[in-house]
Amino acid sequence: MKRFLLLLIACFTLPLAAQDNFPRKAETFDLAGGKGFIYAAPKPGEGKPWLWYAPTLKGVSIVGKKMYFEAFMNAGISIAGFDIGEVRGAPGSTAKFHQFYEEMVKRGYSSKPILLGQSRGGMMTLAWAFRHPDKVKAWIGIYPVCNLASWSLKNSKPQTLADFGMTEEELTTKLTEFNPIDNLKGLLENKVPMFAVHGDSDLSVPYVDNTKILKERYEAGGGKFSVKVIPGEGHKVGPSFFECQELVDFVLANAK
């Protein structure tokens, strides 16, 4: 009898994909020399909210973080990204990101996405955000690059100069024109809330040169910026950064 019951339960137990109805593969499309990826929420929230994640390189890696993926899918928040390679916030690459944004809006998604930049994705999202501040619902960083003078020019100089099509001297001369930390006025005027989680021992993308300076300048302008500093942790993939309840709460609160 016990064996029969176990077999009966097995017969009526649906596969995981059928149980939660979450997308297991992204919907993809080609656009502007890049590839778009969309993980559509099974039951979209009002206005079809979406989280725009960067860097998207051959896929949207944040969907592999179970806590975030399930929380956002259950809340009706779709997740999307656009792969145009290793870019660093130049006007040209940012214009390609804007074409992706316009395509998402054409597909019925909210005209104000929540942006989430991880590491160098912070620069990608902030560069688009300060040029289109009226189209940003909220911004989030996971140990984000916020300052061109920091990681971008210190540890990724060839890729940064290639993206901008400039010499180091030319870019340095015009740095305040392109650096997100020097272009916060529009985001402040649109009252875009910000949140970041960053380790205080991050040697790759130092907290003091990136999140800290962005937070200080944003708050000095009257903006809202919350930070969760992780003591003793650096630039790594771990629970502190990818099972952060405060990050989930911030997304859900701003997706309404």
C-alpha positions as CSV (number, residue, x, y, z in Angstrom):
1,M,0.0,0.0,0.0
2,K,2.8,2.4,0.9
3,R,4.6,1.7,-2.4
4,F,1.3,2.3,-4.3
5,L,0.9,5.7,-2.5
6,L,4.5,6.7,-3.4
7,L,3.9,5.8,-7.0
8,L,0.6,7.8,-7.0
9,I,2.3,10.9,-5.6
10,A,5.1,10.6,-8.2
11,C,2.5,10.5,-11.0
12,F,0.8,13.6,-9.9
13,T,4.0,15.6,-8.9
14,L,4.6,18.2,-11.7
15,P,8.1,19.0,-12.9
16,L,9.6,22.2,-11.3
17,A,9.0,24.2,-14.5
18,A,5.4,23.3,-14.5
19,Q,5.0,23.9,-10.8
20,D,6.1,27.6,-10.8
21,N,5.7,28.4,-14.5
22,F,8.9,30.5,-14.5
23,P,10.7,30.9,-17.8
24,R,13.7,28.6,-18.0
25,K,15.0,30.1,-21.2
26,A,15.1,33.7,-22.3
27,E,13.2,35.1,-25.2
28,T,15.9,36.6,-27.4
29,F,16.1,39.1,-30.2
30,D,18.8,40.8,-32.3
31,L,19.0,44.6,-32.3
32,A,21.5,47.4,-33.0
33,G,24.4,45.0,-33.2
34,G,23.5,43.3,-29.9
35,K,21.3,40.6,-28.5
36,G,18.4,41.2,-26.1
37,F,17.3,38.7,-23.5
38,I,13.9,38.7,-21.7
39,Y,12.7,36.5,-18.8
40,A,9.0,37.4,-18.8
41,A,7.2,37.1,-15.5
42,P,4.3,34.5,-15.7
43,K,1.9,37.0,-14.3
44,P,3.2,40.5,-15.0
45,G,2.5,43.2,-12.4
46,E,0.5,46.3,-13.2
47,G,2.3,48.3,-15.9
48,K,4.6,45.3,-16.7
49,P,7.5,46.3,-14.5
50,W,10.9,45.0,-15.4
51,L,14.4,44.9,-14.1
52,W,17.2,45.8,-16.5
53,Y,20.3,44.0,-15.6
54,A,23.9,44.6,-16.7
55,P,26.4,43.4,-17.7
56,T,24.5,41.0,-20.0
57,L,27.2,38.9,-21.7
58,K,25.7,36.0,-23.6
59,G,22.9,35.8,-21.0
60,V,21.4,37.4,-17.9
61,S,23.4,35.9,-15.1
62,I,21.3,37.3,-12.3
63,V,18.5,34.8,-13.2
64,G,20.8,32.1,-11.8
65,K,20.5,33.6,-8.4
66,K,17.6,31.7,-7.0
67,M,16.5,34.1,-4.3
68,Y,16.4,37.1,-6.7
69,F,14.9,35.3,-9.6
70,E,12.0,33.7,-7.7
71,A,11.3,36.9,-5.7
72,F,11.0,39.0,-8.9
73,M,9.1,36.5,-10.9
74,N,6.6,36.0,-8.1
75,A,6.1,39.7,-7.9
76,G,5.4,40.0,-11.6
77,I,8.7,41.7,-12.4
78,S,10.3,40.6,-15.7
79,I,14.1,40.5,-16.1
80,A,15.9,41.7,-19.2
81,G,19.3,42.6,-20.5
82,F,21.2,43.6,-23.7
83,D,24.5,42.2,-24.7
84,I,26.7,44.6,-26.7
85,G,30.0,43.4,-25.2
86,E,32.4,45.0,-22.9
87,V,31.4,48.6,-23.0
88,R,32.1,51.3,-20.4
89,G,29.5,54.0,-20.7
90,A,30.5,55.9,-23.8
91,P,27.8,57.9,-25.7
92,G,27.8,55.5,-28.6
93,S,27.3,52.3,-26.6
94,T,24.8,54.1,-24.4
95,A,22.8,55.0,-27.6
96,K,22.6,51.2,-28.4
97,F,21.3,50.6,-24.9
98,H,18.7,53.2,-25.5
99,Q,17.5,51.3,-28.7
100,F,17.1,48.3,-26.5
101,Y,15.0,50.3,-24.0
102,E,12.8,51.6,-26.8
103,E,12.3,48.0,-28.0
104,M,11.3,46.9,-24.5
105,V,8.7,49.7,-24.3
106,K,7.4,48.8,-27.8
107,R,6.9,45.3,-26.4
108,G,4.6,46.6,-23.7
109,Y,7.0,46.8,-20.8
110,S,7.1,49.8,-18.4
111,S,8.6,53.0,-19.7
112,K,10.5,53.2,-16.4
113,P,12.6,50.1,-15.6
114,I,14.5,49.4,-12.5
115,L,18.2,49.3,-13.3
116,L,20.5,46.8,-11.6
117,G,24.2,47.0,-12.3
118,Q,26.7,44.5,-11.0
119,S,30.3,45.5,-11.0
120,R,31.1,47.1,-14.4
121,G,27.4,46.9,-15.1
122,G,27.1,49.8,-12.6
123,M,28.9,52.0,-15.1
124,M,26.7,50.7,-18.0
125,T,23.5,51.4,-16.2
126,L,24.5,54.8,-14.7
127,A,25.7,56.0,-18.0
128,W,22.3,55.4,-19.6
129,A,20.5,56.6,-16.5
130,F,22.1,60.1,-16.3
131,R,21.4,60.6,-20.0
132,H,17.7,59.5,-19.6
133,P,16.8,60.3,-16.0
134,D,13.1,60.7,-16.7
135,K,13.0,57.0,-17.8
136,V,14.4,55.5,-14.6
137,K,12.2,54.1,-11.8
138,A,15.1,53.2,-9.5
139,W,18.8,52.2,-9.6
140,I,20.6,49.4,-7.8
141,G,24.2,48.5,-7.6
142,I,26.0,45.3,-6.5
143,Y,29.6,46.4,-5.8
144,P,29.1,48.8,-8.8
145,V,31.6,50.7,-10.8
146,C,30.3,54.3,-10.5
147,N,33.4,56.3,-11.2
148,L,35.3,56.3,-14.6
149,A,38.4,57.4,-12.8
150,S,38.4,54.3,-10.6
151,W,38.2,50.7,-12.0
152,S,37.4,51.8,-15.6
153,L,40.7,53.7,-16.2
154,K,42.8,51.9,-13.7
155,N,42.0,48.3,-14.4
156,S,40.2,48.3,-17.7
157,K,41.9,51.1,-19.6
158,P,42.1,49.4,-23.1
159,Q,38.4,48.6,-23.1
160,T,37.4,52.0,-21.7
161,L,39.4,53.9,-24.3
162,A,38.1,51.7,-27.1
163,D,34.5,52.3,-26.1
164,F,35.0,56.1,-26.0
165,G,37.2,56.1,-29.1
166,M,39.7,58.5,-27.3
167,T,43.2,58.6,-26.0
168,E,43.6,58.6,-22.2
169,E,44.5,62.3,-22.3
170,E,41.4,63.2,-24.3
171,L,39.1,61.2,-22.0
172,T,40.7,62.6,-18.9
173,T,40.3,66.1,-20.1
174,K,36.6,65.5,-20.7
175,L,36.0,63.2,-17.7
176,T,33.4,65.3,-16.0
177,E,31.3,65.3,-19.2
178,F,31.1,61.5,-19.1
179,N,31.5,60.5,-15.5
180,P,28.1,59.5,-13.8
181,I,29.2,60.9,-10.5
182,D,29.5,64.3,-12.1
183,N,26.1,64.2,-13.9
184,L,23.5,63.6,-11.2
185,K,21.3,66.6,-11.7
186,G,18.7,64.9,-13.8
187,L,18.4,61.9,-11.6
188,L,18.0,64.2,-8.6
189,E,15.4,66.3,-10.3
190,N,13.4,63.1,-11.1
191,K,13.9,61.8,-7.5
192,V,15.2,58.5,-8.6
193,P,15.9,56.3,-5.5
194,M,19.2,54.4,-5.3
195,F,20.4,51.4,-3.4
196,A,23.7,49.5,-3.4
197,V,25.4,46.6,-1.6
198,H,29.2,46.8,-1.4
199,G,32.0,45.2,0.5
200,D,34.3,47.5,2.5
201,S,37.3,45.3,1.5
202,D,36.7,45.4,-2.2
203,L,40.1,45.8,-3.9
204,S,38.8,45.5,-7.5
205,V,36.1,48.2,-7.2
206,P,36.9,50.0,-4.0
207,Y,33.8,51.1,-2.0
208,V,35.3,54.5,-1.2
209,D,36.0,55.4,-4.8
210,N,32.7,54.2,-6.2
211,T,29.5,53.6,-4.1
212,K,30.7,55.9,-1.3
213,I,31.4,58.9,-3.5
214,L,28.2,58.4,-5.4
215,K,26.1,58.2,-2.2
216,E,27.7,61.3,-0.8
217,R,27.2,63.4,-3.9
218,Y,23.6,62.1,-4.4
219,E,22.6,62.8,-0.8
220,A,24.3,66.2,-0.9
221,G,21.9,67.0,-3.8
222,G,18.9,65.8,-1.7
223,G,18.6,62.4,-3.2
224,K,17.7,59.1,-1.5
225,F,20.5,56.6,-1.5
226,S,20.6,53.5,0.8
227,V,23.7,51.4,1.1
228,K,24.4,48.0,2.8
229,V,28.1,47.8,3.5
230,I,29.4,44.3,4.0
231,P,32.3,44.3,6.5
232,G,35.4,42.4,5.5
233,E,34.1,41.2,2.1
234,G,35.4,42.0,-1.3
235,H,34.5,41.5,-5.0
236,K,33.0,38.1,-5.0
237,V,29.9,36.1,-5.8
238,G,28.4,35.1,-2.5
239,P,25.3,35.2,-0.3
240,S,26.0,38.7,1.0
241,F,25.5,40.1,-2.4
242,F,23.1,37.6,-4.0
243,E,20.9,36.8,-1.1
244,C,20.4,40.4,0.1
245,Q,16.9,40.8,1.5
246,E,17.3,44.6,1.5
247,L,17.9,44.5,-2.2
248,V,14.8,42.4,-2.8
249,D,12.7,44.7,-0.6
250,F,14.0,47.8,-2.5
251,V,13.0,46.3,-5.9
252,L,9.6,45.2,-4.7
253,A,8.9,48.6,-3.1
254,N,9.8,50.5,-6.3
255,A,8.1,48.1,-8.8
256,K,4.7,49.0,-7.5
